[in-house]
Structures are given as structure tokens and as C-alpha cells.
């Protein structure tokens, strides 16, 4: 039971990245905002779905996800990203997505937890 005027809610953020390219062996750079507003960097394989969960974080946290190509995919890379949030162990809910199939080398997605 939550008392009025307090914020004991805990949130978890799930970041998802999907990509496609005609080239094998390509990698992507992923930067995300994690607990304590610390950036975390990952190198992931293109063409392989990837996700990670961070938390707990509090209301007002800015979930940020940036994905960029490493090397050159010669205009053949597509990137799709999603940010999900759950509150107090509820199911994850999709809060932001960019599912463009237009070739690109970079995508950034942000969501501020406001509920």
C-alpha cells in the first residue's frame, strides 16, 4: 500500500534491439542509460535480437537507448528499437518504439518514466 506523498514505486526498464543487414559478422554499438544515470556500453552482433533489463529505477528516470553501426554496412542496415517499463513487478508495457525498416546507421530512443 502506497502512502500519499511518497514515491516508493520501483521501475525496471527493458531495452530491445533488432537489426538486419545482408552482411554477416557485423557488430553494433549500444549505449543505454542504466541505474544511477550511468551509461552502459555494449557491442552486439547485427542480425541477432538483443535485450537487457536494468533497474530498479525511480519515477522521473530517463530511459535512453542509442544504437549505431560499427564499420560500414553500405546502406544495408536496418535498426528497430523498443523501450518497455514495468512498475512494481507488473508486466512490462511498451513505452517507446522505432520500428522503421528504412536503412540507417543510427537510432536513438528516449522515454521519461512519468506514471
C-alpha positions in Angstrom: 0.0 0.0 0.0 1.4 3.3 -1.1 1.1 6.4 1.2 0.1 9.7 -0.3 3.0 12.0 -1.0 5.7 9.3 -1.1 7.2 7.6 -4.0 8.3 4.0 -3.2 7.5 2.7 -6.7 10.2 0.7 -8.4 10.5 0.5 -12.1 12.5 -1.8 -14.4 13.4 -0.9 -18.0 13.8 -3.4 -20.8 15.7 -2.3 -23.9 15.3 -4.3 -27.1 17.3 -4.0 -30.4 16.7 -5.8 -33.6 18.6 -5.3 -36.8 19.1 -6.7 -40.3 21.8 -6.5 -42.9 22.9 -8.5 -45.8 26.3 -8.8 -44.3 27.5 -11.5 -41.8 29.8 -10.8 -38.9 28.7 -7.1 -38.4 28.5 -5.5 -35.0 26.6 -2.6 -33.4 27.4 -0.3 -30.6 24.7 0.1 -28.0 24.7 2.8 -25.3 21.9 2.8 -22.7 21.1 4.7 -19.6 21.2 2.5 -16.5 20.8 2.7 -12.7 22.4 5.8 -11.2 22.2 7.6 -14.6 25.3 5.7 -15.7 25.8 5.0 -19.4 26.4 1.3 -20.2 28.1 0.3 -23.5 27.6 -3.0 -25.3 28.9 -4.4 -28.6 26.3 -6.7 -30.0 26.0 -8.8 -33.2 23.9 -7.4 -36.0 21.1 -9.8 -37.2 20.7 -11.2 -33.7 17.9 -9.9 -31.5 19.2 -8.4 -28.2 17.7 -7.2 -25.0 18.6 -6.3 -21.4 16.8 -5.2 -18.3 18.0 -2.5 -15.9 16.7 -1.4 -12.5 15.3 -0.7 -10.1 14.9 3.0 -11.0 12.5 5.7 -9.8 9.9 7.8 -11.4 11.5 10.6 -13.5 14.2 8.3 -14.8 15.1 8.9 -18.4 15.5 5.7 -20.3 17.8 6.3 -23.3 18.9 3.9 -26.0 21.3 4.7 -28.8 22.4 2.1 -31.4 25.0 2.8 -34.2 26.7 0.6 -36.7 30.4 -0.4 -36.3 32.1 -0.5 -39.7 30.1 0.1 -42.9 27.0 -1.8 -44.0 26.9 0.2 -47.2 23.3 1.3 -46.7 22.0 -2.2 -46.0 21.4 -1.9 -42.2 18.0 -1.5 -40.6 17.5 -0.9 -36.9 14.5 -1.4 -34.7 14.4 -0.4 -31.1 11.9 -0.6 -28.2 11.8 0.6 -24.6 9.5 -1.2 -22.1 8.8 -0.3 -18.5 7.3 -2.2 -15.6 6.1 -0.7 -12.3 6.2 -2.7 -9.0 6.6 -6.1 -10.7 3.7 -5.5 -13.1 4.0 -6.9 -16.7 6.3 -4.8 -19.0 4.5 -2.3 -21.1 5.8 -0.9 -24.4 6.5 2.9 -23.9 8.5 3.8 -27.0 9.4 2.1 -30.2 11.1 2.9 -33.5 10.5 0.1 -35.9 11.4 1.8 -39.2 12.6 -0.5 -42.0 14.4 2.3 -43.7 18.1 1.7 -43.9 20.1 3.8 -41.4 23.3 3.7 -39.4 22.0 5.2 -36.1 18.9 5.3 -34.0 18.1 6.9 -30.6 15.1 6.4 -28.4 14.2 8.1 -25.1 11.4 7.7 -22.5 10.9 9.5 -19.2 9.1 7.5 -16.6 6.1 9.6 -15.6 3.5 7.3 -14.0 
